[in-house]
């Protein structure tokens, strides 16, 4: 994930669209496996929101205890799921990485899924990007901001260099 979105002219974008909403356990397993694949530039996870509070009716304002709203671990970071994982979009560097991602999906997902190539992530800033992130934002975040979200809800996890890589750099 070291490449930035600004120099990904030859990158490939793929979408993994499972036939079912992923449970937090399956989502964690899939994302953890994808985290280990080299050549992935950026990942966006999409799905319907899991409400925090009841928005209407007699229980308005009450906290919702949704069974799918659980923390998952990605790399060294623990993130609370605020959505039901319905699809995963990736920007990758080459066709070899695409096949690795496909094999991870076939290994982890116990049901059918669609695996498509296309243009899913923006490469130029949108009005929402400018409003939420400002003019000098990281290019890897372009097109990945939900207009309804608050800026503190944005989760950005950068892949850490392995110890071997750190030793080579020094």
ZADO-1210 file (C-alpha; in nm, 4 decimals, padded with zeros to 6 digits):
<atoms>
<atom x="00.0000" y="00.0000" z="00.0000" code="UNK" pos="1"/>
<atom x="00.2956" y="00.2286" z="-00.0477" code="UNK" pos="2"/>
<atom x="00.1891" y="00.3677" z="-00.3853" code="UNK" pos="3"/>
<atom x="-00.0204" y="00.6816" z="-00.3768" code="UNK" pos="4"/>
<atom x="-00.3334" y="00.7321" z="-00.5828" code="UNK" pos="5"/>
<atom x="-00.1656" y="01.0163" z="-00.7694" code="UNK" pos="6"/>
<atom x="00.0767" y="00.7812" z="-00.9480" code="UNK" pos="7"/>
<atom x="-00.1561" y="00.4917" z="-01.0249" code="UNK" pos="8"/>
<atom x="-00.2111" y="00.5495" z="-01.3955" code="UNK" pos="9"/>
<atom x="-00.1666" y="00.1773" z="-01.4659" code="UNK" pos="10"/>
<atom x="-00.3501" y="00.0524" z="-01.1576" code="UNK" pos="11"/>
<atom x="-00.6415" y="-00.1885" z="-01.1728" code="UNK" pos="12"/>
<atom x="-00.9608" y="-00.1420" z="-00.9738" code="UNK" pos="13"/>
<atom x="-01.1645" y="-00.4436" z="-00.8706" code="UNK" pos="14"/>
<atom x="-01.4821" y="-00.4993" z="-00.6751" code="UNK" pos="15"/>
<atom x="-01.5624" y="-00.8006" z="-00.4601" code="UNK" pos="16"/>
<atom x="-01.9396" y="-00.8268" z="-00.4283" code="UNK" pos="17"/>
<atom x="-02.0433" y="-01.1217" z="-00.2067" code="UNK" pos="18"/>
<atom x="-02.3904" y="-01.2699" z="-00.2540" code="UNK" pos="19"/>
<atom x="-02.4525" y="-01.2105" z="00.1182" code="UNK" pos="20"/>
<atom x="-02.3777" y="-00.9442" z="00.3765" code="UNK" pos="21"/>
<atom x="-02.0601" y="-01.0503" z="00.5569" code="UNK" pos="22"/>
<atom x="-02.0653" y="-01.1272" z="00.9271" code="UNK" pos="23"/>
<atom x="-01.8051" y="-00.9373" z="01.1309" code="UNK" pos="24"/>
<atom x="-01.6019" y="-01.2582" z="01.1666" code="UNK" pos="25"/>
<atom x="-01.5973" y="-01.3277" z="00.7908" code="UNK" pos="26"/>
<atom x="-01.5276" y="-00.9597" z="00.7156" code="UNK" pos="27"/>
<atom x="-01.2333" y="-00.9608" z="00.9558" code="UNK" pos="28"/>
<atom x="-01.0952" y="-01.2831" z="00.8111" code="UNK" pos="29"/>
<atom x="-01.1245" y="-01.1551" z="00.4513" code="UNK" pos="30"/>
<atom x="-00.9797" y="-00.8110" z="00.5240" code="UNK" pos="31"/>
<atom x="-00.6952" y="-00.9614" z="00.7296" code="UNK" pos="32"/>
<atom x="-00.6057" y="-01.1945" z="00.4392" code="UNK" pos="33"/>
<atom x="-00.6243" y="-00.9052" z="00.1915" code="UNK" pos="34"/>
<atom x="-00.4027" y="-00.6988" z="00.4233" code="UNK" pos="35"/>
<atom x="-00.1269" y="-00.9590" z="00.3722" code="UNK" pos="36"/>
<atom x="-00.1366" y="-00.9335" z="-00.0095" code="UNK" pos="37"/>
<atom x="00.1326" y="-00.7088" z="-00.1572" code="UNK" pos="38"/>
<atom x="00.0335" y="-00.4755" z="-00.4399" code="UNK" pos="39"/>
<atom x="-00.2907" y="-00.3425" z="-00.2922" code="UNK" pos="40"/>
<atom x="-00.2870" y="00.0378" z="-00.3035" code="UNK" pos="41"/>
<atom x="-00.6167" y="00.1209" z="-00.1322" code="UNK" pos="42"/>
<atom x="-00.9316" y="-00.0512" z="-00.0122" code="UNK" pos="43"/>
<atom x="-01.2838" y="00.0765" z="00.0467" code="UNK" pos="44"/>
<atom x="-01.5441" y="-00.1264" z="00.2343" code="UNK" pos="45"/>
<atom x="-01.9098" y="-00.0453" z="00.1619" code="UNK" pos="46"/>
<atom x="-02.2472" y="-00.1501" z="00.2942" code="UNK" pos="47"/>
<atom x="-02.5568" y="-00.0296" z="00.4769" code="UNK" pos="48"/>
<atom x="-02.5018" y="00.1687" z="00.7951" code="UNK" pos="49"/>
<atom x="-02.5571" y="00.0123" z="01.1338" code="UNK" pos="50"/>
<atom x="-02.7454" y="00.2713" z="01.3416" code="UNK" pos="51"/>
<atom x="-02.6038" y="00.3839" z="01.6750" code="UNK" pos="52"/>
<atom x="-02.9317" y="00.5255" z="01.8068" code="UNK" pos="53"/>
<atom x="-03.3009" y="00.4771" z="01.7341" code="UNK" pos="54"/>
<atom x="-03.3942" y="00.7610" z="01.4988" code="UNK" pos="55"/>
<atom x="-03.7756" y="00.7480" z="01.5173" code="UNK" pos="56"/>
<atom x="-04.0594" y="00.6054" z="01.7242" code="UNK" pos="57"/>
<atom x="-04.1062" y="00.5555" z="02.0963" code="UNK" pos="58"/>
<atom x="-03.7412" y="00.4660" z="02.1579" code="UNK" pos="59"/>
<atom x="-03.5964" y="00.7728" z="01.9836" code="UNK" pos="60"/>
<atom x="-03.2442" y="00.8408" z="02.1059" code="UNK" pos="61"/>
<atom x="-03.1967" y="00.4980" z="02.2675" code="UNK" pos="62"/>
<atom x="-02.8753" y="00.3134" z="02.1894" code="UNK" pos="63"/>
<atom x="-02.9090" y="00.0267" z="01.9382" code="UNK" pos="64"/>
<atom x="-02.7323" y="-00.2988" z="02.0312" code="UNK" pos="65"/>
<atom x="-02.6886" y="-00.4384" z="01.6797" code="UNK" pos="66"/>
<atom x="-02.5310" y="-00.7882" z="01.6631" code="UNK" pos="67"/>
<atom x="-02.3225" y="-00.6955" z="01.3548" code="UNK" pos="68"/>
<atom x="-02.1716" y="-00.3871" z="01.5217" code="UNK" pos="69"/>
<atom x="-01.8530" y="-00.5447" z="01.6533" code="UNK" pos="70"/>
<atom x="-01.4862" y="-00.4475" z="01.6566" code="UNK" pos="71"/>
<atom x="-01.2597" y="-00.6141" z="01.4003" code="UNK" pos="72"/>
<atom x="-00.8816" y="-00.6171" z="01.3854" code="UNK" pos="73"/>
<atom x="-00.7001" y="-00.5041" z="01.0713" code="UNK" pos="74"/>
<atom x="-00.3254" y="-00.5344" z="01.1001" code="UNK" pos="75"/>
<atom x="-00.2363" y="-00.3804" z="01.4357" code="UNK" pos="76"/>
<atom x="-00.5485" y="-00.1643" z="01.4611" code="UNK" pos="77"/>
<atom x="-00.8919" y="-00.2474" z="01.6037" code="UNK" pos="78"/>
<atom x="-01.1850" y="-00.0799" z="01.4248" code="UNK" pos="79"/>
<atom x="-01.5540" y="-00.0887" z="01.5179" code="UNK" pos="80"/>
<atom x="-01.7736" y="-00.1863" z="01.2233" code="UNK" pos="81"/>
<atom x="-02.0263" y="00.0901" z="01.1583" code="UNK" pos="82"/>
<atom x="-02.1606" y="-00.0798" z="00.8451" code="UNK" pos="83"/>
<atom x="-02.2658" y="-00.4248" z="00.7336" code="UNK" pos="84"/>
<atom x="-01.9949" y="-00.5238" z="00.4858" code="UNK" pos="85"/>
<atom x="-02.1658" y="-00.5641" z="00.1491" code="UNK" pos="86"/>
<atom x="-01.8837" y="-00.5044" z="-00.1008" code="UNK" pos="87"/>
<atom x="-01.5133" y="-00.4343" z="-00.1037" code="UNK" pos="88"/>
<atom x="-01.3443" y="-00.2190" z="-00.3663" code="UNK" pos="89"/>
<atom x="-00.9696" y="-00.2337" z="-00.4195" code="UNK" pos="90"/>
<atom x="-00.7131" y="-00.0494" z="-00.6242" code="UNK" pos="91"/>
<atom x="-00.4227" y="-00.2790" z="-00.7059" code="UNK" pos="92"/>
<atom x="-00.0953" y="-00.2404" z="-00.8896" code="UNK" pos="93"/>
<atom x="-00.0976" y="-00.5340" z="-01.1340" code="UNK" pos="94"/>
<atom x="-00.2741" y="-00.8441" z="-01.2715" code="UNK" pos="95"/>
<atom x="-00.0688" y="-01.0788" z="-01.0515" code="UNK" pos="96"/>
<atom x="-00.2124" y="-00.9086" z="-00.7430" code="UNK" pos="97"/>
<atom x="-00.5604" y="-00.9455" z="-00.8937" code="UNK" pos="98"/>
<atom x="-00.5207" y="-01.3230" z="-00.9076" code="UNK" pos="99"/>
<atom x="-00.3888" y="-01.3312" z="-00.5488" code="UNK" pos="100"/>
<atom x="-00.6959" y="-01.1341" z="-00.4349" code="UNK" pos="101"/>
<atom x="-00.9271" y="-01.3699" z="-00.6237" code="UNK" pos="102"/>
<atom x="-00.7657" y="-01.6756" z="-00.4584" code="UNK" pos="103"/>
<atom x="-00.8013" y="-01.5151" z="-00.1134" code="UNK" pos="104"/>
<atom x="-01.1726" y="-01.4576" z="-00.1807" code="UNK" pos="105"/>
<atom x="-01.2220" y="-01.8151" z="-00.2994" code="UNK" pos="106"/>
<atom x="-01.0447" y="-01.9438" z="00.0118" code="UNK" pos="107"/>
<atom x="-01.2224" y="-01.7242" z="00.2697" code="UNK" pos="108"/>
<atom x="-01.5755" y="-01.6741" z="00.1362" code="UNK" pos="109"/>
<atom x="-01.7921" y="-01.9862" z="00.1849" code="UNK" pos="110"/>
<atom x="-02.0507" y="-01.8635" z="-00.0703" code="UNK" pos="111"/>
<atom x="-02.0560" y="-01.7162" z="-00.4193" code="UNK" pos="112"/>
<atom x="-01.9335" y="-01.3666" z="-00.5011" code="UNK" pos="113"/>
<atom x="-01.8906" y="-01.1424" z="-00.8023" code="UNK" pos="114"/>
<atom x="-01.5381" y="-01.0360" z="-00.8899" code="UNK" pos="115"/>
<atom x="-01.5381" y="-00.7427" z="-01.1310" code="UNK" pos="116"/>
<atom x="-01.2819" y="-00.5132" z="-01.2850" code="UNK" pos="117"/>
<atom x="-01.3768" y="-00.1530" z="-01.3626" code="UNK" pos="118"/>
<atom x="-01.3533" y="00.2048" z="-01.2312" code="UNK" pos="119"/>
<atom x="-01.4882" y="00.2207" z="-00.8770" code="UNK" pos="120"/>
<atom x="-01.2604" y="00.4664" z="-00.6930" code="UNK" pos="121"/>
<atom x="-01.2076" y="00.8259" z="-00.8003" code="UNK" pos="122"/>
<atom x="-00.8638" y="00.9572" z="-00.8840" code="UNK" pos="123"/>
<atom x="-00.9536" y="01.3277" z="-00.8812" code="UNK" pos="124"/>
<atom x="-01.0989" y="01.5202" z="-00.5864" code="UNK" pos="125"/>
<atom x="-01.4748" y="01.5655" z="-00.5640" code="UNK" pos="126"/>
<atom x="-01.6601" y="01.8535" z="-00.3977" code="UNK" pos="127"/>
<atom x="-01.7212" y="01.6244" z="-00.0991" code="UNK" pos="128"/>
<atom x="-01.3490" y="01.5443" z="-00.0775" code="UNK" pos="129"/>
<atom x="-01.2660" y="01.9148" z="-00.0775" code="UNK" pos="130"/>
<atom x="-01.5347" y="01.9974" z="00.1819" code="UNK" pos="131"/>
<atom x="-01.4455" y="01.7094" z="00.4162" code="UNK" pos="132"/>
<atom x="-01.0680" y="01.6874" z="00.3763" code="UNK" pos="133"/>
<atom x="-00.9508" y="02.0243" z="00.2430" code="UNK" pos="134"/>
<atom x="-00.7401" y="02.1168" z="-00.0587" code="UNK" pos="135"/>
<atom x="-00.4163" y="01.9440" z="00.0503" code="UNK" pos="136"/>
<atom x="-00.5525" y="01.5958" z="00.1194" code="UNK" pos="137"/>
<atom x="-00.3720" y="01.2652" z="00.0779" code="UNK" pos="138"/>
<atom x="-00.4468" y="01.1384" z="-00.2767" code="UNK" pos="139"/>
<atom x="-00.5181" y="00.7891" z="-00.1392" code="UNK" pos="140"/>
<atom x="-00.8333" y="00.9252" z="00.0280" code="UNK" pos="141"/>
<atom x="-00.9850" y="01.0753" z="-00.2880" code="UNK" pos="142"/>
<atom x="-01.3365" y="00.9546" z="-00.3623" code="UNK" pos="143"/>
<atom x="-01.3505" y="00.7487" z="-00.0452" code="UNK" pos="144"/>
<atom x="-01.5443" y="00.9905" z="00.1753" code="UNK" pos="145"/>
<atom x="-01.9089" y="00.9325" z="00.2612" code="UNK" pos="146"/>
<atom x="-02.0912" y="01.2690" z="00.2368" code="UNK" pos="147"/>
<atom x="-02.3079" y="01.1774" z="00.5400" code="UNK" pos="148"/>
<atom x="-02.0181" y="01.0826" z="00.7662" code="UNK" pos="149"/>
<atom x="-01.8411" y="01.2977" z="01.0173" code="UNK" pos="150"/>
<atom x="-01.4678" y="01.3517" z="00.9687" code="UNK" pos="151"/>
<atom x="-01.3893" y="01.1591" z="01.2907" code="UNK" pos="152"/>
<atom x="-01.5639" y="00.8490" z="01.1444" code="UNK" pos="153"/>
<atom x="-01.3132" y="00.8152" z="00.8594" code="UNK" pos="154"/>
<atom x="-01.0808" y="00.5193" z="00.9164" code="UNK" pos="155"/>
<atom x="-00.7453" y="00.5165" z="00.7400" code="UNK" pos="156"/>
<atom x="-00.5162" y="00.2219" z="00.8030" code="UNK" pos="157"/>
<atom x="-00.1743" y="00.2313" z="00.6455" code="UNK" pos="158"/>
<atom x="00.0057" y="-00.0968" z="00.5936" code="UNK" pos="159"/>
<atom x="00.3098" y="-00.1152" z="00.8174" code="UNK" pos="160"/>
<atom x="00.6494" y="-00.2073" z="00.6761" code="UNK" pos="161"/>
<atom x="00.7767" y="-00.5464" z="00.7833" code="UNK" pos="162"/>
<atom x="01.0880" y="-00.5671" z="01.0009" code="UNK" pos="163"/>
<atom x="01.2914" y="-00.7005" z="00.7047" code="UNK" pos="164"/>
<atom x="01.1895" y="-00.4009" z="00.4945" code="UNK" pos="165"/>
<atom x="01.2897" y="-00.1589" z="00.7720" code="UNK" pos="166"/>
<atom x="01.6363" y="-00.3175" z="00.7971" code="UNK" pos="167"/>
<atom x="01.6878" y="-00.2880" z="00.4192" code="UNK" pos="168"/>
<atom x="01.5940" y="00.0831" z="00.4258" code="UNK" pos="169"/>
<atom x="01.8531" y="00.1672" z="00.6922" code="UNK" pos="170"/>
</atoms>
